[in-house]
């Protein structure tokens, strides 16, 4: 019985001969015509040889497979969700524009101004002067639900301060005012902000620099400046904060410890729950997405299991991973 190595060597030799069928010969004027006829006969024979060799190999493989009996049958798997999704045509431009807010705001990277732009065209409608020496790379903007109010977190070394930008109905003018929220202390940076659906609170994802990077999430009342902060002992920082409703908000946690993949993931924070702990025992993002049964609140865990998580000692945790 031919082995896999024998089959590989035979096929390689056959293809090599097919690619270079005529060996080098010394041409003699006396026998050039006779040798030409002989070379043509050899080429014909060589062309036929690989075909016969391949046919013989195929027959051998078929015989081996038939005598070996049926092998392991791999069950057909159902298509993934993306492959099974229905394919639709894109909506008309007018329909797409109808679902967008009328304006959006950007911070200029070359001068301290905020630009109010039309969402449909991107055209600059008005500009608003900002405090000098701000760093646009460390500044954040979030829109309110009415489409005309915008919260700004502007970094000017060494602190981040918060402002409110109100755009006129036609977008041709806007007014910038300082919010009652306290500025972040030196060494803390806003890595994401989000205005609550009712426009009354501002969520801030905070990065803290230093030897131990322990980020936090802060929710500030826009009317009074009263703030509530959730923290964790896990090394890392939150980002991409977004409100799900008037009470719950989501954020993405990037772990920076010894096992960053274990600590990273999407999380949901219940701002109405008691306590100030930000996270429960981490579940990797892929598991949180594929195993919703593991997305549990720490308040449902036994005391012994909760103590193994090495979390700060708290009465109740107000956040849990997203289960989608």
Backbone bond lengths (Angstrom), bond angles and torsions (degrees), N, CA, C in turn:
res aa  C-N    CA-C-N  psi(-1)  N-CA   C-N-CA  omega(-1)  CA-C   N-CA-C  phi
1 X - - - 1.472 - - 1.532 108.25 -
2 X 1.305 115.57 134.05 1.457 120.29 179.52 1.521 110.01 -73.28
3 X 1.301 115.23 137.87 1.460 119.99 175.42 1.516 109.71 -88.79
4 X 1.328 116.32 171.57 1.467 120.68 177.70 1.522 110.60 -61.43
5 X 1.337 115.84 -35.45 1.467 119.01 179.43 1.531 110.87 -66.29
6 X 1.370 117.00 -41.24 1.469 120.41 178.37 1.519 110.80 -62.14
7 X 1.330 116.43 -43.58 1.476 120.12 179.77 1.517 110.94 -62.46
8 X 1.346 116.47 -41.75 1.456 119.79 -179.41 1.516 111.64 -64.25
9 X 1.353 116.99 -44.14 1.456 120.44 179.84 1.528 111.56 -65.10
10 X 1.342 117.98 -40.34 1.460 121.02 -179.27 1.524 111.30 -65.93
11 X 1.309 116.55 -43.01 1.462 119.41 178.50 1.517 111.22 -65.17
12 X 1.347 117.48 -41.45 1.462 120.11 179.59 1.522 110.89 -62.41
13 X 1.348 117.37 -41.43 1.473 120.57 179.34 1.515 111.22 -65.56
14 X 1.336 116.93 -40.13 1.467 120.21 -179.17 1.515 111.17 -64.96
15 X 1.331 117.00 -43.37 1.466 119.38 -179.72 1.524 111.14 -70.35
16 X 1.322 117.84 -32.53 1.460 120.13 177.08 1.520 110.97 -65.25
17 X 1.329 116.60 -43.41 1.463 120.05 178.97 1.516 111.40 -66.29
18 X 1.325 115.53 -34.74 1.477 118.60 179.01 1.520 110.94 -67.94
19 X 1.324 117.20 -33.92 1.465 119.61 -178.36 1.531 111.30 -75.78
20 X 1.354 119.16 -29.62 1.470 123.04 -178.56 1.527 108.75 -134.27
21 X 1.363 118.45 74.14 1.465 120.90 -169.95 1.519 114.82 -73.41
22 X 1.353 120.23 -25.08 1.465 122.78 -173.30 1.512 108.99 -108.87
23 X 1.318 116.61 124.86 1.456 120.49 176.59 1.512 109.96 -79.71
24 X 1.362 114.74 158.07 1.457 119.76 -178.38 1.539 109.67 -68.71
25 X 1.358 116.37 132.31 1.475 122.20 178.27 1.514 109.26 -128.65
26 X 1.330 114.60 158.55 1.460 120.19 175.91 1.522 109.03 -88.30
27 X 1.308 115.74 124.48 1.468 120.62 -176.86 1.530 109.36 -84.13
28 X 1.362 115.58 125.45 1.467 121.69 176.21 1.517 109.09 -115.89
29 X 1.350 117.79 127.64 1.477 118.36 -178.73 1.515 112.97 -58.21
30 X 1.339 117.25 -30.23 1.467 118.75 -177.10 1.517 111.81 -68.99
31 X 1.331 117.05 -36.40 1.464 118.43 -175.40 1.508 113.65 -115.47
32 X 1.363 117.24 25.67 1.461 119.17 -174.53 1.510 112.77 -64.82
33 X 1.365 117.31 -38.70 1.458 118.86 -177.91 1.525 111.34 -72.73
34 X 1.327 114.90 -41.53 1.470 117.49 179.03 1.516 111.07 -64.74
35 X 1.341 116.29 -41.99 1.458 119.57 179.70 1.532 111.40 -66.88
36 X 1.341 116.22 -33.54 1.471 118.73 177.08 1.506 111.51 -62.86
37 X 1.333 116.63 -43.47 1.462 118.93 178.68 1.521 110.77 -65.03
38 X 1.348 116.05 -39.88 1.464 119.00 179.04 1.528 111.57 -65.20
39 X 1.352 116.82 -39.33 1.476 120.13 179.13 1.512 110.95 -64.61
40 X 1.342 117.06 -37.56 1.468 119.55 178.95 1.527 110.06 -64.19
41 X 1.346 116.43 -40.49 1.461 118.72 178.82 1.528 110.48 -64.97
42 X 1.361 115.84 -40.04 1.470 118.20 178.83 1.531 111.50 -64.40
43 X 1.361 116.89 -40.10 1.472 119.85 179.95 1.514 110.39 -62.22
44 X 1.333 116.58 -41.62 1.463 119.64 179.09 1.517 110.71 -61.88
45 X 1.343 115.51 -43.26 1.466 118.81 179.94 1.522 111.49 -66.49
46 X 1.341 116.13 -39.29 1.473 119.26 -178.97 1.520 111.14 -67.57
47 X 1.342 117.49 -38.39 1.468 119.97 178.52 1.520 110.57 -62.34
48 X 1.310 116.19 -37.44 1.462 119.03 -178.36 1.518 111.89 -76.23
49 X 1.349 117.51 -25.96 1.468 120.05 -175.81 1.523 113.05 -63.85
50 X 1.354 119.82 -47.30 1.472 118.20 179.67 1.514 112.97 -61.85
51 X 1.348 115.81 -36.11 1.459 118.31 179.58 1.520 110.12 -62.04
52 X 1.313 115.84 -44.46 1.453 118.92 178.63 1.518 112.22 -65.27
53 X 1.345 116.49 -38.76 1.471 119.88 179.89 1.515 110.98 -64.52
54 X 1.326 116.35 -43.59 1.468 119.90 179.97 1.518 110.76 -64.76
55 X 1.363 116.01 -41.75 1.459 118.86 178.69 1.518 111.03 -61.67
56 X 1.338 116.49 -40.42 1.464 119.82 179.07 1.516 111.32 -64.73
57 X 1.334 116.59 -41.75 1.464 120.51 178.89 1.520 111.57 -63.42
58 X 1.340 116.98 -42.80 1.466 120.73 178.72 1.517 110.57 -61.40
59 X 1.350 116.17 -43.29 1.466 119.66 178.89 1.521 110.78 -62.04
60 X 1.343 116.45 -39.42 1.468 119.77 179.77 1.519 110.98 -64.90
61 X 1.341 116.27 -44.55 1.464 120.16 179.85 1.515 111.18 -62.32
62 X 1.347 116.41 -41.01 1.459 119.69 179.00 1.522 110.58 -64.24
63 X 1.321 116.44 -41.21 1.457 119.31 -180.00 1.517 111.01 -63.88
64 X 1.336 116.83 -42.49 1.467 120.00 178.57 1.508 110.73 -62.06
65 X 1.329 117.15 -44.60 1.467 120.96 -179.06 1.520 111.89 -63.55
66 X 1.353 116.10 -39.61 1.459 118.66 -177.30 1.521 111.08 -71.22
67 X 1.333 116.99 -36.53 1.470 118.84 -179.89 1.513 111.71 -75.45
68 X 1.328 117.06 -24.95 1.472 119.31 -178.02 1.510 111.95 -76.74
69 X 1.345 118.57 -15.22 1.455 120.81 -179.73 1.513 111.41 84.56
70 X 1.316 116.88 174.09 1.471 120.32 -177.86 1.519 110.56 -66.67
71 X 1.329 115.69 138.96 1.458 121.08 178.57 1.510 111.17 -93.40
72 X 1.348 114.64 -167.07 1.460 121.02 -179.65 1.525 110.38 -68.53
73 X 1.284 116.43 127.83 1.464 121.75 -179.43 1.524 108.64 -94.12
74 X 1.339 116.68 123.02 1.459 121.84 178.94 1.522 108.83 -86.62
75 X 1.320 116.00 121.43 1.460 120.24 -179.24 1.520 110.41 -68.72
76 X 1.301 115.70 141.29 1.454 120.62 178.69 1.526 109.82 -71.48
77 X 1.326 115.57 128.28 1.452 119.69 -178.47 1.523 110.98 -89.92
78 X 1.332 116.06 147.57 1.473 117.80 177.69 1.517 109.47 -68.09
79 X 1.316 118.05 151.67 1.469 120.48 -179.59 1.519 110.58 -65.74
80 X 1.323 115.97 154.51 1.457 120.83 176.94 1.510 111.37 -66.72
81 X 1.322 114.91 168.14 1.458 119.42 -178.24 1.519 111.42 -62.37
82 X 1.354 115.62 -37.45 1.452 118.40 -179.22 1.521 111.37 -67.49
83 X 1.350 116.68 -41.28 1.462 119.75 -179.99 1.521 111.69 -70.31
84 X 1.342 116.87 -29.89 1.459 120.02 -178.48 1.522 112.78 -84.54
85 X 1.329 116.80 -7.55 1.462 119.62 -177.55 1.527 110.35 -67.73
86 X 1.312 114.78 145.97 1.462 119.89 179.46 1.527 110.02 -70.72
87 X 1.317 115.59 142.43 1.456 121.52 177.95 1.523 108.03 -96.38
88 X 1.318 115.49 122.28 1.466 119.79 -178.58 1.516 109.04 -123.18
89 X 1.290 114.78 163.54 1.464 120.87 177.82 1.524 109.43 -82.39
90 X 1.313 118.20 149.30 1.468 119.99 178.61 1.524 110.57 -65.23
91 X 1.335 117.12 148.34 1.463 119.70 179.30 1.519 110.45 -69.87
92 X 1.324 117.39 159.07 1.470 119.83 175.07 1.526 110.89 -61.12
93 X 1.310 116.12 155.93 1.466 120.61 -178.22 1.522 111.37 -58.28
94 X 1.315 116.75 -38.14 1.470 119.90 -178.92 1.524 111.34 -64.10
95 X 1.345 116.76 -36.84 1.466 120.33 178.74 1.520 110.95 -69.70
96 X 1.331 116.59 -40.56 1.463 119.87 179.27 1.520 111.26 -65.00
97 X 1.317 116.74 -40.62 1.468 120.54 -179.15 1.517 110.73 -68.22
98 X 1.340 116.94 -33.75 1.463 120.18 -178.12 1.523 112.21 -62.53
99 X 1.331 117.90 -27.68 1.458 120.38 -179.86 1.512 114.26 -89.24
100 X 1.326 118.02 1.96 1.460 121.86 -179.05 1.525 110.73 -99.82
101 X 1.354 116.05 152.07 1.474 117.79 170.65 1.521 109.84 -65.93
102 X 1.309 115.84 158.44 1.473 119.23 -175.30 1.527 111.77 -72.54
103 X 1.335 117.38 -30.85 1.455 120.26 -173.89 1.525 111.06 -133.03
104 X 1.322 114.72 157.42 1.461 121.39 167.26 1.521 108.00 -141.55
105 X 1.327 115.17 161.51 1.466 121.11 -172.82 1.515 109.21 -123.81
106 X 1.330 116.65 137.64 1.458 122.75 175.52 1.527 109.11 -127.61
107 X 1.333 115.44 157.92 1.462 121.55 175.74 1.515 108.17 -105.79
108 X 1.321 116.26 127.75 1.458 121.37 -179.28 1.527 109.92 -70.86
109 X 1.337 116.27 135.27 1.463 120.96 -178.63 1.523 112.83 -83.95
110 X 1.318 118.42 -6.65 1.468 121.09 -175.67 1.527 113.12 -115.28
111 X 1.314 117.33 -13.52 1.463 120.15 177.73 1.520 108.46 -151.32
112 X 1.346 117.72 153.50 1.471 120.42 -175.49 1.526 112.92 -79.49
113 X 1.316 116.43 74.07 1.460 121.66 177.28 1.524 109.39 -139.55
114 X 1.329 115.14 152.34 1.463 121.85 170.70 1.520 107.74 -104.42
115 X 1.305 116.41 135.67 1.461 121.27 -178.68 1.522 109.90 -107.83
116 X 1.339 116.20 127.12 1.461 122.39 174.68 1.527 107.39 -93.47
117 X 1.309 116.82 121.55 1.458 121.57 -175.44 1.518 111.43 -120.00
118 X 1.323 115.75 151.38 1.456 121.41 174.65 1.521 109.23 -76.96
119 X 1.323 117.03 127.63 1.459 120.39 -177.03 1.524 111.84 -65.08
120 X 1.318 118.06 -31.28 1.466 120.95 -176.28 1.515 112.31 -73.95
121 X 1.334 117.40 -32.03 1.461 120.24 -173.97 1.518 114.00 -121.31
122 X 1.336 118.14 -18.84 1.461 120.92 -174.82 1.513 112.93 80.09
123 X 1.311 118.78 1.95 1.461 122.49 -178.23 1.522 110.84 -69.78
124 X 1.333 116.40 139.28 1.459 121.53 177.48 1.538 108.37 -75.48
125 X 1.336 115.77 121.66 1.466 121.07 -179.64 1.523 111.56 -96.52
126 X 1.322 117.37 -34.62 1.468 120.56 179.69 1.522 108.92 -160.40
127 X 1.325 115.52 160.38 1.465 121.92 176.83 1.522 108.87 -126.69
128 X 1.315 115.40 148.45 1.461 121.52 -178.18 1.529 107.83 -128.17
129 X 1.349 118.64 126.66 1.464 120.38 177.41 1.528 111.05 -64.29
130 X 1.317 115.93 140.84 1.459 122.66 177.52 1.529 109.24 -113.83
131 X 1.334 117.22 164.30 1.468 119.03 175.65 1.521 111.10 -55.68
132 X 1.306 116.09 144.18 1.461 120.92 -177.04 1.523 111.12 -70.19
133 X 1.319 115.09 157.72 1.466 124.86 175.69 1.531 113.05 65.38
134 X 1.309 117.93 26.02 1.465 118.63 174.77 1.526 108.96 -80.07
135 X 1.312 115.33 153.94 1.462 121.62 177.09 1.524 107.77 -106.49
136 X 1.332 118.48 106.86 1.471 119.58 -177.37 1.518 113.39 -63.46
137 X 1.338 118.29 -24.75 1.471 120.73 -179.18 1.524 110.91 -68.76
138 X 1.316 118.08 -26.15 1.459 122.15 -179.75 1.519 111.83 -108.66
139 X 1.325 116.99 18.28 1.458 121.99 178.65 1.519 110.04 -106.99
140 X 1.321 116.14 153.60 1.466 122.19 -176.31 1.526 110.03 -131.29
141 X 1.342 115.98 150.36 1.465 122.66 177.36 1.518 108.35 -133.93
142 X 1.331 116.59 138.24 1.470 121.44 176.84 1.523 108.55 -138.90
143 X 1.324 116.07 137.43 1.456 121.53 -178.82 1.519 110.69 -91.05
144 X 1.318 115.66 146.83 1.459 121.53 173.57 1.522 109.09 -85.62
145 X 1.331 116.08 169.02 1.460 120.51 -175.68 1.506 114.46 -67.43
146 X 1.338 118.95 -22.88 1.463 120.17 -178.08 1.524 112.75 -80.60
147 X 1.339 117.99 -7.20 1.456 121.29 176.95 1.511 114.77 80.22
148 X 1.331 118.74 -0.59 1.462 121.25 -179.65 1.526 112.63 -122.31
149 X 1.311 117.76 -12.74 1.455 121.19 177.63 1.515 110.72 -104.42
150 X 1.335 116.69 139.56 1.461 121.71 -178.04 1.524 109.23 -138.53
151 X 1.325 115.63 132.45 1.458 121.54 173.81 1.522 108.66 -93.92
152 X 1.334 117.03 138.91 1.448 122.44 -179.75 1.528 109.39 -126.17
153 X 1.318 116.73 131.43 1.457 122.88 171.17 1.520 106.07 -109.90
154 X 1.331 116.92 106.34 1.456 122.23 -173.10 1.528 109.82 -108.01
155 X 1.328 114.95 125.12 1.459 120.18 -179.47 1.521 109.91 -95.10
156 X 1.328 115.43 124.47 1.454 123.12 172.52 1.524 105.82 -133.53
157 X 1.319 116.17 112.13 1.462 121.30 -170.49 1.534 111.66 -44.83
158 X 1.350 115.68 129.30 1.472 128.42 7.57 1.522 113.62 -107.49
159 X 1.347 118.99 20.41 1.461 120.03 -171.80 1.522 110.90 -129.55
160 X 1.339 114.45 159.85 1.463 122.38 173.84 1.522 108.49 -110.64
161 X 1.332 116.46 128.27 1.464 121.82 -179.99 1.521 109.77 -119.83
162 X 1.334 115.38 157.56 1.464 121.25 -172.00 1.528 110.91 -114.05
163 X 1.345 114.37 141.02 1.466 121.09 -176.75 1.522 109.20 -138.49
164 X 1.328 114.51 163.25 1.465 121.91 176.08 1.520 108.89 -123.40
165 X 1.329 115.70 129.36 1.464 122.04 179.11 1.510 108.43 -112.82
166 X 1.346 116.01 122.70 1.467 121.35 179.47 1.517 108.80 -111.29
167 X 1.337 115.73 119.95 1.458 122.20 -177.27 1.522 109.19 -95.49
168 X 1.328 116.71 139.42 1.469 120.98 178.34 1.519 110.63 -67.72
169 X 1.329 115.89 168.16 1.463 120.65 -176.08 1.522 112.20 -61.27
170 X 1.349 117.04 -35.30 1.460 119.63 -179.07 1.525 112.66 -93.18
171 X 1.328 117.46 -2.31 1.450 121.07 178.70 1.510 114.88 77.31
172 X 1.328 118.63 3.19 1.456 121.52 -175.36 1.521 113.35 -84.38
173 X 1.303 117.36 -7.90 1.459 120.73 178.38 1.522 108.68 -150.84
174 X 1.316 116.19 160.40 1.462 122.15 179.14 1.521 108.87 -155.93
175 X 1.340 115.24 154.21 1.466 120.38 -177.66 1.519 109.15 -125.99
176 X 1.329 115.90 132.93 1.462 122.32 -179.20 1.526 109.24 -107.38
177 X 1.334 116.44 127.47 1.464 121.99 177.59 1.523 109.10 -132.28
178 X 1.335 116.01 150.32 1.463 120.64 178.39 1.519 109.51 -78.09
179 X 1.335 116.05 139.47 1.457 121.14 177.32 1.528 110.07 -84.13
180 X 1.337 114.81 161.57 1.462 119.98 178.99 1.518 112.27 -74.39
181 X 1.324 117.85 -9.35 1.467 120.93 -179.00 1.518 110.85 -64.40
182 X 1.325 116.16 139.32 1.459 120.68 179.48 1.522 110.28 -71.00
183 X 1.325 116.12 147.46 1.462 120.95 177.44 1.524 110.11 -67.21
184 X 1.323 116.15 149.45 1.468 119.76 175.80 1.524 109.18 -69.66
185 X 1.308 118.56 141.41 1.467 120.75 179.29 1.522 111.00 -67.89
186 X 1.333 117.58 161.17 1.473 120.31 176.81 1.530 111.20 -55.94
187 X 1.315 115.65 139.38 1.459 120.66 -177.95 1.503 114.12 92.84
188 X 1.336 117.89 -3.63 1.461 122.04 175.99 1.521 109.27 -117.38
189 X 1.342 115.20 141.50 1.457 120.83 -175.78 1.525 109.52 -136.03
190 X 1.316 116.36 144.02 1.460 121.30 176.79 1.522 108.68 -83.82
191 X 1.338 116.68 118.49 1.455 121.38 179.37 1.521 111.13 -105.09
192 X 1.310 117.13 15.81 1.454 122.16 178.53 1.512 109.21 162.00
193 X 1.332 116.41 139.65 1.461 121.59 176.43 1.524 108.20 -136.37
194 X 1.327 115.81 156.97 1.464 120.92 179.72 1.521 108.71 -153.63
195 X 1.340 116.42 134.81 1.457 122.52 177.47 1.523 108.59 -89.76
196 X 1.332 116.76 135.38 1.463 121.04 -179.89 1.527 110.04 -64.15
197 X 1.346 117.95 157.23 1.468 120.61 -177.17 1.529 113.60 -54.23
198 X 1.317 117.99 -36.63 1.463 120.13 179.04 1.504 114.12 -82.16
199 X 1.323 117.47 -6.26 1.457 121.24 178.21 1.514 114.25 77.70
200 X 1.324 118.06 15.68 1.464 120.12 -176.11 1.525 113.40 -99.88
201 X 1.343 118.37 -17.81 1.458 120.66 -176.34 1.524 110.82 -134.38
202 X 1.327 114.05 156.28 1.456 121.30 179.50 1.517 108.82 -124.92
203 X 1.336 116.54 124.44 1.465 121.88 175.51 1.519 108.89 -95.03
204 X 1.342 115.77 137.14 1.461 121.19 -177.07 1.528 108.92 -129.29
205 X 1.332 117.08 124.56 1.462 122.37 171.91 1.518 107.53 -89.52
206 X 1.330 117.14 120.50 1.463 122.28 -170.49 1.523 110.63 -110.66
207 X 1.332 115.44 129.85 1.458 122.17 169.66 1.521 108.65 -100.38
208 X 1.324 115.46 135.78 1.462 120.81 178.47 1.517 108.67 -117.42
209 X 1.301 116.46 121.52 1.458 120.62 179.67 1.518 110.11 -86.01
210 X 1.322 116.39 162.09 1.451 121.11 -179.99 1.510 110.59 136.12
211 X 1.321 115.22 -172.72 1.463 120.33 -179.38 1.519 110.72 -63.69
212 X 1.327 116.99 -43.74 1.467 122.30 178.12 1.523 108.65 -108.67
213 X 1.328 116.17 111.14 1.463 120.45 -179.57 1.521 108.85 -88.94
214 X 1.311 116.26 103.44 1.454 121.68 177.53 1.528 107.20 -123.78
215 X 1.335 116.24 102.42 1.446 120.25 -178.51 1.521 112.13 -74.31
216 X 1.339 115.55 177.90 1.457 121.19 -177.98 1.518 108.76 -153.71
217 X 1.326 115.40 164.73 1.459 122.43 172.78 1.523 107.56 -123.11
218 X 1.320 115.42 132.19 1.465 121.37 -177.55 1.523 109.48 -124.15
219 X 1.311 116.74 139.27 1.460 122.42 175.43 1.522 107.48 -119.94
220 X 1.344 116.15 125.20 1.459 122.29 -173.68 1.522 109.72 -118.41
221 X 1.316 116.58 137.38 1.458 121.54 172.72 1.528 108.62 -77.08
222 X 1.334 116.71 124.82 1.456 119.86 -178.80 1.526 111.84 -72.13
223 X 1.309 116.96 -21.32 1.469 120.34 -179.41 1.518 112.24 -82.28
224 X 1.325 117.97 -42.40 1.461 121.66 -173.23 1.522 113.66 -112.25
225 X 1.303 118.73 -19.26 1.452 121.37 -176.48 1.515 113.73 83.62
226 X 1.332 117.31 1.12 1.465 120.65 178.01 1.524 109.57 -64.43
227 X 1.336 115.15 133.39 1.467 119.84 -175.42 1.509 110.71 -123.44
228 X 1.322 114.98 148.78 1.451 122.64 173.03 1.520 107.51 -129.61
229 X 1.337 116.77 133.61 1.457 121.63 -173.15 1.524 110.69 -121.63
230 X 1.341 115.12 137.00 1.468 122.29 175.26 1.526 107.23 -112.38
231 X 1.331 116.58 132.78 1.458 121.59 -176.74 1.520 110.46 -129.30
232 X 1.321 115.92 172.78 1.456 122.49 178.03 1.518 109.06 -151.52
233 X 1.318 116.17 155.12 1.451 120.88 175.39 1.511 113.43 -84.76
234 X 1.314 117.56 -4.92 1.464 120.82 -179.16 1.535 110.07 -74.57
235 X 1.325 118.80 135.55 1.465 120.14 175.48 1.525 110.43 -71.69
236 X 1.308 115.77 132.51 1.456 121.01 -179.12 1.508 110.27 150.89
237 X 1.335 114.79 -168.12 1.466 118.67 -178.50 1.534 109.34 -154.13
238 X 1.340 117.29 150.91 1.462 121.32 178.01 1.526 110.84 -92.07
239 X 1.311 115.59 158.72 1.467 121.55 178.07 1.525 107.86 -158.47
240 X 1.335 115.94 168.78 1.461 120.82 174.65 1.515 113.73 60.27
241 X 1.328 117.42 40.93 1.458 120.09 -178.03 1.523 110.14 -70.52
242 X 1.352 116.60 141.69 1.468 121.34 -177.04 1.517 109.22 -155.85
243 X 1.332 116.93 137.85 1.459 121.70 -179.91 1.521 110.79 -81.01
244 X 1.347 116.40 134.43 1.460 121.76 172.60 1.525 110.59 -88.76
245 X 1.326 116.94 -36.31 1.459 123.90 173.97 1.522 106.38 -157.52
246 X 1.331 117.35 -164.58 1.460 120.07 -176.64 1.527 113.30 -71.13
247 X 1.331 117.65 -8.46 1.458 120.64 -176.21 1.520 113.31 -118.96
248 X 1.328 117.34 -37.09 1.460 121.47 -174.06 1.526 110.68 -106.82
249 X 1.313 115.07 141.04 1.461 120.13 175.03 1.522 109.48 -136.00
250 X 1.309 115.34 153.55 1.455 121.55 -179.19 1.515 110.83 -113.93
251 X 1.324 116.12 156.33 1.463 121.58 176.50 1.519 108.35 -155.13
252 X 1.328 115.62 160.16 1.463 121.40 176.16 1.517 108.43 -106.11
253 X 1.329 116.32 128.78 1.456 121.57 -179.70 1.521 109.80 -103.39
254 X 1.333 116.61 125.94 1.463 122.59 176.48 1.517 108.35 -104.88
255 X 1.324 117.14 110.77 1.446 121.30 -179.94 1.515 111.98 -76.25
256 X 1.325 116.60 144.64 1.466 121.85 179.02 1.522 111.39 -125.32
257 X 1.312 117.99 13.00 1.458 121.20 -177.84 1.510 112.55 -85.66
258 X 1.335 115.33 -157.27 1.459 121.01 -177.90 1.521 112.12 -67.02
259 X 1.340 117.17 -28.76 1.472 121.37 178.89 1.521 108.79 -127.04
260 X 1.322 117.85 76.07 1.472 119.93 -175.27 1.513 113.69 -63.08
261 X 1.354 118.22 -33.50 1.460 119.49 -179.95 1.519 111.23 -67.49
262 X 1.326 116.21 -33.92 1.463 119.39 178.64 1.513 110.83 -68.16
263 X 1.333 117.44 -36.27 1.455 120.83 -174.65 1.519 113.24 -87.83
264 X 1.323 118.61 -16.68 1.462 120.74 -176.08 1.521 110.70 -83.99
265 X 1.328 116.02 148.42 1.461 119.65 177.78 1.512 112.34 164.87
266 X 1.322 114.89 174.92 1.460 122.15 175.51 1.524 109.02 -88.01
267 X 1.330 115.60 138.79 1.456 120.71 -176.86 1.518 110.59 -134.74
268 X 1.311 114.09 153.44 1.466 121.04 177.08 1.521 108.40 -119.48
269 X 1.311 117.04 131.61 1.454 122.86 -178.52 1.519 109.66 -113.57
270 X 1.323 116.56 124.05 1.458 122.18 175.82 1.525 107.52 -92.20
271 X 1.313 116.81 104.58 1.462 120.51 -175.04 1.521 113.14 -73.40
272 X 1.334 117.99 -11.70 1.461 120.95 179.04 1.519 112.15 -90.67
273 X 1.329 118.38 -12.81 1.462 121.52 -178.79 1.524 109.75 -77.63
274 X 1.331 117.37 151.33 1.469 119.45 179.14 1.518 111.91 -72.99
275 X 1.320 115.10 165.15 1.449 120.38 178.27 1.518 112.49 96.39
276 X 1.334 115.58 170.21 1.463 121.93 -177.57 1.527 111.97 -130.96
277 X 1.330 117.85 14.81 1.463 121.00 178.25 1.518 109.37 -83.01
278 X 1.320 115.54 135.37 1.459 120.37 -171.99 1.514 113.76 -85.48
279 X 1.355 118.14 -36.01 1.456 120.56 -170.71 1.511 111.18 -138.27
280 X 1.341 115.28 155.73 1.457 122.02 171.66 1.525 108.05 -102.10
281 X 1.352 119.57 -178.45 1.467 119.20 -179.60 1.522 111.86 -51.62
282 X 1.309 115.85 131.09 1.463 120.79 -169.78 1.517 112.19 -68.96
283 X 1.312 116.43 141.76 1.454 124.45 171.07 1.522 106.64 -120.49
284 X 1.348 119.24 127.77 1.463 119.78 -179.89 1.516 111.17 -53.30
285 X 1.311 115.52 149.27 1.455 120.69 -175.96 1.514 111.68 -56.27
286 X 1.362 117.75 -42.30 1.469 119.82 -178.65 1.523 110.33 -63.67
287 X 1.345 118.05 -37.45 1.454 119.80 179.73 1.517 110.70 -72.79
288 X 1.324 117.10 -37.51 1.455 119.46 178.70 1.523 110.71 -63.51
289 X 1.336 115.95 -30.31 1.453 119.98 -179.84 1.526 111.88 -79.38
290 X 1.345 117.04 -37.15 1.455 119.95 -172.84 1.510 114.07 -99.98
291 X 1.342 117.17 -14.87 1.453 120.10 -178.03 1.529 109.42 -127.32
292 X 1.344 117.96 73.84 1.455 120.29 -177.57 1.519 113.07 -59.39
293 X 1.347 117.77 -23.36 1.455 119.48 -178.47 1.519 111.64 -65.22
294 X 1.349 117.57 -20.10 1.447 120.17 -179.58 1.522 111.96 -85.06
295 X 1.318 118.51 -10.46 1.455 121.39 -178.05 1.517 109.41 -81.51
296 X 1.333 115.77 89.17 1.451 120.66 -176.80 1.515 110.03 -118.94
297 X 1.306 115.57 152.65 1.450 119.76 174.03 1.519 108.78 -78.89
298 X 1.324 116.64 145.32 1.459 120.08 -178.74 1.517 111.05 -63.27
299 X 1.326 117.64 -24.22 1.458 119.56 -180.00 1.524 112.00 -66.28
300 X 1.368 118.04 -16.49 1.460 121.68 179.01 1.515 111.84 -93.22
301 X 1.343 119.07 -5.85 1.449 121.44 -178.30 1.521 110.51 -85.21
302 X 1.341 117.78 147.04 1.459 119.95 173.38 1.522 110.71 -60.77
303 X 1.332 116.23 156.45 1.461 120.69 -177.86 1.522 110.61 -60.43
304 X 1.338 118.12 -41.07 1.466 121.25 -179.59 1.517 111.28 -62.75
305 X 1.353 116.77 -41.24 1.461 119.76 -179.51 1.512 109.95 -69.29
306 X 1.313 117.38 -38.06 1.452 120.19 179.80 1.522 111.25 -66.14
307 X 1.333 117.63 -34.24 1.457 120.04 -179.03 1.521 111.56 -70.25
308 X 1.349 117.85 -26.22 1.455 120.85 179.57 1.521 112.47 -73.46
309 X 1.307 117.59 -15.20 1.452 120.52 -175.54 1.513 113.17 -76.37
310 X 1.350 117.58 -9.38 1.451 122.03 180.00 1.516 111.78 59.20
311 X 1.327 116.44 33.48 1.457 121.30 176.66 1.514 108.93 -88.58
312 X 1.338 117.97 160.26 1.453 119.73 174.70 1.525 110.87 -58.23
313 X 1.301 117.51 148.68 1.462 121.76 -176.44 1.529 109.29 -75.90
314 X 1.319 115.80 109.73 1.464 121.86 -178.75 1.521 108.17 -136.05
315 X 1.333 115.77 165.53 1.460 120.15 179.13 1.517 111.72 -80.50
316 X 1.335 116.91 -38.50 1.463 119.78 -176.75 1.521 108.50 -154.83
317 X 1.321 116.27 142.73 1.441 121.43 179.62 1.527 108.97 -102.17
318 X 1.324 115.58 138.58 1.459 119.39 -173.11 1.517 112.80 -102.37
319 X 1.323 119.27 8.57 1.452 119.50 -179.15 1.505 111.23 -130.43
320 X 1.334 116.30 159.60 1.450 122.67 178.43 1.526 108.13 -153.77
321 X 1.350 117.95 158.42 1.474 119.22 179.12 1.524 110.32 -67.20
322 X 1.339 114.84 151.48 1.450 119.27 173.06 1.519 109.52 -68.19
323 X 1.306 117.88 137.39 1.456 123.19 171.94 1.513 107.76 -114.14
324 X 1.336 116.24 107.44 1.463 119.33 -175.74 1.510 109.97 -122.50
